Amino acid sequence: MDEEYDVIVLGTGLKECILSGLLSVDGLKVLHMDRNDYYGGESTSLNLTKIWKRFKGSESTPDHLGVSKEYNVDMVPKFMMANGALVRVLIRTSVTKYLNFKAVDGSFVYNNGKIHKVPATDVEALKSNLMGLFEKRRARKFFIYVQDYEEDDPKSHEGLDLHKVTTREVISKYGLEDDTVDFIGHALALHRDDNYLDEPAIDTVKRMKLYAESLARFQGGSPYIYPLYGLGELPQAFARLSAVYGGTYMLNKPECKVEFDESGKAFGVTSEGETAKCKKVVCDPSYLTDKVKKVGRVARAICIMKHPIPDTKDSHSVQIILPKKQLKRKSDMYVFCCSYAHNVAPKGKFIAFVSTEAETDKPEIELKPGIDLLGPVEETFFDIYDRYEPVNTPEEDNCFLTNSYDATTHFETTVKDVLALYSKITGKDLDLSVDLNAASAAEPEAA
């Protein structure tokens, strides 16, 4: 391998594939390698036989679960916001032409032991059974303020500089109750902790606006969309994109050892006795374990069912967020459900994931609040995995590492990581001003 590449990407997880696609479109010469013989890395999709082998150690699956190949079960399932950054990246790179999306039926929040639809607009706030009559009115006023807020129109600011005042101060102006603040922060703005309350309110207001605009986009019951056949389609779509722009892909490359010079800078990758030279290396944490630190663990359950989740209006695809306060935990819990309607399971089957940042070594007990919402379950697989973040300095070693996937069931944190790495690698921000109409999604079927 005599030629030198601008970037060698190791691992075909979703983040690595998006980066390889973006860098190829930018005209960089990219070589993409993976020690596995399949795309997707940690974020791969598995059929039933592979799931059974991975979690139960055998390949013989029970007949009542149906045909193995009709399952496309994402190991890191996440919905994407219809107007969110990932969809903008897909449009910007024209990857949308390789994928078919379908709107997600429902977005719910867990409150006082029950599941409620997440209200995202003033109209929905008035209808919501999450709040009492007076609280609905207060919430409606707050939603109207957020909907009308335009950053470049001071008349819409009501005298508040959202870059300076905190979210807590804005919310207190409307006198909202703690439970209302809880669902706004965690189920609408999708914050993972409560630090946002003491940070400038502009971020939360923008997140709420994104949710409402995404919800309005497909007139469905949620702001989310999801690809038919699951997320396993995404890494392959970006791989195709990279190939169109001259990127080279090599799967099933054992070892993939990153080579460093005397000054500690990466200059290439060796596999099967050959070294490919490069200026920069992009990889997931498993390829450079001495440059990452463990920052947490994700506990999750994968459940196969033959019915939608109760109390979700018979939704075939749904996200339920269980805010940490409601569970008296340190972190939120997430329920993700998809079905044969998105071609991820055989006819009549539903796949639900329950995930959270692990606080114990017993996922069976820890995930119980989420699992209890599912109704009867045919089969459950429990899993717990470590989460890593890079600790290196890319300027010093030319290595750009992605973070492990968190417990969230939406893409907002994942794509933030990708965009930050893209900026570090190229020295510029990705332009995400695109025509959102270029990505369409089929409406969910009426239940």
N, C-alpha and C positions, 0 to 999 in steps of 0.2 A: 504494500500500500504506500506508494510514493507521494501521492497527492496530499496536500494539506487542506484541512477543512477549517472553516471559520468556527464552527461549533460542532461538537459531538454530544449527542443527547443519549443518555443511558436510561432505559426503562420506558415502557410504552403505556404508562398510566395516563390518565386523562390530562393532568397538568403538563406532563412532558410532551404529549402529542400536540396539545394546543400551542405550546411554546415552539415546538419544531415547525409547525405549520406557519405560525406568525413570522418566524425568523426566515423561513424559506421564501415567503411572500415578499419579505424585505430585500430579497436578493442575496442573502447569506448562503454560503455553501454548507449544507447540513448533512451529517451522517448520524443515523438514528439506530441504536443497537439495543437488544434486550436479551437477557440470558434465558428468558422463557421462550416457548415456541408458540405463544399466543399473545394477542394484543391486550392491553388493559392493566397489566401489573396488579397492584392492590385493588384497582377499580374495575376489574374484569367482570364479565357476566358469565354465569355458569348454568349449564343445563342440570336436570335433576340428578342424573348419575354422578356428575362431578360434585354437586353439593353433598350427596350421600357419602361419597368417598372422602370428601374433605372433613365432614363433621361426624360421620358414623363409621368411617374406616372400611366400608364395603361398597360394592357397586350394584348390589341387587336391591332395586327400589320396589316398594309395594305397588301392586297393580291399581289400587283405588286412587292413586295420585295421578294416573294418566301417563301419557307418552313423555319420556325424558326430554326429547329435543324440542318440545313445545314450551319448555321453560327457558326463559332468559332472565335469570335472577341476578341483579346487580349486587356486587359485594359492597359497594359504597353508593347506595341509592340516593339521588338528590333530584328534586324538581328544579326547574329554572324559571325565574321570574320573566314573564312575557316581554317586558320592556327592559329587562336587566342587562348587566354588562356582558354576560356570557352570550345572550342572544345577539347583542351588538357585535361581539367578536365573530360569531357565526356568520352574520350578514357581511361584515367587513371583509371576511375571507372567502365569501361565497360558499362556505361549507353547507349552507342550507340546502343546496341543490342535491346533496347526497343523503339528506335526512327527511323523514316525515314526522311531524309533531302532532300531538293531540292535546287539547286543553285538558287540564286536571279539574275534576268535578267540584272538589270542596276544600275549604281551608277552615280549620276549626281550632278552638282553644279550650283547654280544660279549666273549669272554674267551679270551685265548691262541689267537687264530686261529679260534675256533669260536663257533657260536651256541648259547646255552643259554636255557631258559625261566627267567624271573626268579622265584626262590622268594620267597614273600611271607609264609608262615606257618611255624610250627615243623614241621608235617607235611611241607610242601614242602621245607624245608631238609634234612630227612633223606633225601629222595628225590633231591635235586639232584646232578647230575654235575659241578657247578661246583666242588665242594669235596671234599677227602679226608675220610676217616672221622672223624678227631679234630676237624677243623675243622667238620664237619657238627654234631657234638655241641655245640661252643662256639656256633655260629650258632643252633642250636635254642634254647639257653638264652637267648640275647639276644632272639630273636623272641618267646619266651614272656614275657620281661620287658616288651617293648613291647606285646604283646597285652593283658597284664594291667594295664598302667599306666592308672590313672584319676587325672586331675588333682586331684579333690576327695577322693581316698581315700589318706591318707598311708601306710596299710599296704601299698599297692602300689608305693610309691616306693623301697623297699629302701634307705632312708637317703639317697637322692640328691635334691637340689633341682635339678630340671632347668632351672629358670629361672636357675640360677647356674653349675652345672657345664657344661663344654663337651661337645660330641659326642665329641671325641677322648678325653676322660676316661672317659665312659661306655663307649665301645667298648673302651678299653684294659682296663677291668675284666673284660671277657669274653675278652681275649686274641686278638681276631680278626686274621687275616692281611690284608695290604694289598689283595689282590685281592678279598677278601670285603667289605672296607670300601668299595672302589671301586664294586662293583655295588649295595651298599646305598645309598650316597650318591647315585649318578647314575641308576640304573635303578629304584630303589624310592622313594627320597625325592625324586627328580627335581631334585636340585641341579645347577646348570650349571657351578659351579666348586667348589674345595675350601675356600672360606672358611668353610663351614658347620662344619668340624671344630673351629674355634676360637670358634664362637658357641654360645650356650646350647642345650643338647640338646633342649629342649622342642619347637622347630620341627621338627627331624628326626624326633622320635618321633611328632609329630602327622601329619607327612607319611606316615610308614610306616603308621600306623594307618588313614589315609584310603585308602591303596593297598589294604591288606588288607580293609577293610570294603567297598570298591568291588568288589574281586575276588569277595567272598562274595555280593554282591548278585545277580548273574545266573548264578552257578555256572559261568561260562565259563572260558576260559583266560587272560582278561585283566581288568583293572579298568575298561577303557574302553568307551564306546559312541560311536556315530557315526550321523548322520542318513541315512536312505535318500535317495538323489539328492544326497548331499554337503552341504557347508556352505553352498552358495549358497542353500539354503532358509532359513538362519537370519536373514540381514539382512531378507529379505522377511517372515518371520514377525514380527520386531520392528517392521517398518514397518506391518504390519497392526494390531499391538497399539497402536502410537502413534496410528494413524488412528481406532481404536475409542475412544480417549480424547481425540479432538479434535485430534490433531497433523495438520499439513498437510505433504504431500510434494510436491516439485517436482524432477523429473529433467530432464536436458538443459538446465540453466541455465548459459549461458556466463559465464566470468570470475569471478563471485561474489567481488567485492572487499569486503573487510572495511573499514568506515569507522571512523575514530578521531577523537575530539574533541581540543581543544588540549592537554588534560592526558594524552593518550595512551590514553584508555579507549575500547574498542570500543563503538559505539552502534548499529550496523546493518550490513547487507550490501546492496551494490548489484549488480544484474544486469539487463542489458537496459534500462538507463536508469532503473530503479525502485529505490528504497531501502526495504528492510524494516527497521524499527527493533527493537532488542532490548536486554535488559539484559546478556546474556552470550552469548559465541560459543563453540561447541565444534567442533573440526575436526581433521582429520588433518594431518600435517606439510606436505603439498603445498599447503595453502591459505595458510599463513603461513610462508614459507620463511625469513624474517628472524628468526623466533622459535625456530628449532631449530638443533641442531648435529649433525653427522654423528658417530655413535659406533661405526660398524662397517659390515660388509657381510656379506650372506648369500649363500653359493654353494649352488646346488642343481641337481639333475638330475631331470628327469621322464622316466620310462621306461615304455614300453608293452610288456607281455609276454603270453605265452599260457599261463602256468603260475604256481603259487604259488612263493614264495621257497623254495629248497631248505633242508632241515633245520628247517623251521618247522611240521612235522607237517601239511603240506598246508593251512595256514591261509589263508583267503581274505582276511582282514584282520589286519594285524599291525604292531606297532611294535618296532623293534630299536634299542637304544641302544648306541652304540660309545663307551665312556668314553675321555676324552682320553688318559689314561695308557696305555691299550692301544695307542693309535695314535701315541704320543709327539707329541701335538699340544697346543696351548693350549686347545682347546675340544672338547667332545663332538661326535660326528656322529650323525645320526638317520636311520633308515630308516622310511618310512611306506608301507604297502601296502594297497590296497583293490581290490575287483573288482566284477564284475557282480552279486555277492551283495548289495552295497549300492547297486545300480543306478547306478554311476558309470561303467560301461563296457559295451560289448556282450557278449553271452554268450561265455564262454570267454576274456575279456580281463582282464588285471590291470594296475593302474596303481601304480607304485612311485615314491616321491620319496626322494632322498638329499639331506640338507641339513646345513650346518654354518656356523659363523661363518667367513667367508673369511679366510685368512691369506696368500693369494697372489692373483695375477690369473689363475690357471689352474685353473678349476673342474674341468676334465677330469681333471687330475692329482690335484688335492686330494681329489676325491670318490671316487677309485678304490677305497679300502678298502670303502666302502659298496656301490658298484656291483658290485664283485667277488662280493658275497654273493648277487646277484640271479639268477645263471644266465644263459642266453641271453636277450638283449633284442631286441625287434623294432625299436624306435625310441627314440632318446634326444634330449632337448632340454636344453641347458645354459643356465643363467641366473645372473646375479650382480646383486644390487641393494643399494643403500645403506640403512643403518638410521639413523633420526633420533630424537632425544629433544628435548623442549622445554627452552628455557633462560629462558623468560619468568617473570614473577611474576604469577599470575592476579589477585591482589588489586589490582595496579596497572593492569592493562590489560583485565580482564574476559574474557581469552581462555584457554580450557582446551583444551590440545592433547594428543592421544594419542601414544603411542610407536609407531614402526614395528614390524612383526611380526618376531619373532626366529626363529632356526632350529629351535626346539623343535617337536616333532610332537604336543604335547599342550597343553591350554588353560590350564595353571596360571598361566603368566606373563601371558597376555592378560587373564584375568579379574581378576588382581590390579591391573593398570593401570586397568581399567574401574571397579573398586570404589573405588580411591584417588581417581579423578577425580570419581566420584559424590559422595564425601564432601566434596571441595573445593567442588563446585558447590552442594551443598545444605546443607553444614554438619552433616550427620548421617551415621551409618553405616547401610548397608543391612541390614535384619534378614533374615538367611538361615536362621532357624529355620523349616523347612517340613517337611511330611510327604513324605518322599522316595518313598513308594509312588505318589505322583501322577504320576511319570514311569516309564513301563515301556519295556522294549526287548525286541524279539524275540530269542530265543536264536539263537546261530549254528547253522547246520545242521551236522549231523555230516558230517565230510569223508568 
